[in-house]
């Protein structure tokens, strides 16, 4: 008997969307070994020469002109029409051929671009009846995620469900499942082995992250954090930003036994486990991984649009705080030094609260559709 096939489609605009796809893939196989899963970044797969150029241009726009991204976010309807038309021209025929070859039993999209492409495929080809699931990987729901052809939306919170309902999505199509994070983020191994693996000390620790692109490059904030290096351990995780990594390695400010500079790693779950505070860009996946680990978060310079909404949600929920000034950084450093037991107790309280959520709920929803 043929295994059921789950095709998970994402895009490389930031690491979070693809991380969500791989997290779902792992969770699906954990729940049902008889499933066959495949993760594809659709644009990179269909056009491996053009896609990196598009992603690079997007990255430069995000870093140099965040206000433009905010404008695009606020004018979603026009952007959605233009995007759909362009994607139809570029990807439609190729996507159609992929579907014929792979024969998926269900398609799961963790980015709005493949969701729009597959939606159009379903709309123009009545014979194509494969169920389409769209996983919204932020704590907001903008118009580009929405298509009538989507059979089910998996969303992080009831607030996102309300926003979809406001945009006339039927309630029966929406399921609140929480954000799909890799099962490893729900595990809590002993700290001793992790500290030994990374050559770290058993002391209050701050983890600084800028997402997969390593966008935590504010010299003022980084220097302020490094100023506490004699009393606290600080891990700077710089993702794929090799230029920033080299620059910090050559800077005497970061040459200290209590400072670790880490490039791209797939073991963020371990670094979060042994850290006591996360300083991060408020990307949807990073925030969700931090939530699963119960770690308090400081949010640095959210991009207009999704990151601003993520920051608002986690701040309102008491799970994080924006870095509005360096005083916020200093206050938290002092809290780790002089009120460490209180910080730990609050973290355990968060872990006890989220333990009632099923960490594999998103994957279970997809399996239920297959059955």
Secondary structure, 3 states (H helix, E strand, C coil): CCCEEEEEEECCCCCHHHHHHHHHHHHHHHHCCCEEEEEEEHHHHHCCCHHHHHHHHHHHHHHHCHHHHHHHHHCHHHHHHHHHHHHHHHHHHHHHHHHHHHCCCEEEECCHHHHHHHHHHHHHCCCCCCEEEEECCCCCCCHHHCCCCCCEEEECCHHHHHHHHHCCCCHHHEEECCCCCCHHHHCCCCHHHHHHHHCCCCCCEEEEECCCCCCCCCHHHHHHHHCCCCCCEEEEECCCCHHHHHHHHCCHHHCCCCEEEECCCCCHHHHHHHCCEEEECCCHHHHHHHHHHCCEEEECCCCCCHHHHHHHHHHHCCCEEECCCHHHHHHHHHHHHHCHHHHHHHHHHHHHHHCCCCCCHHHHHHHHHHC
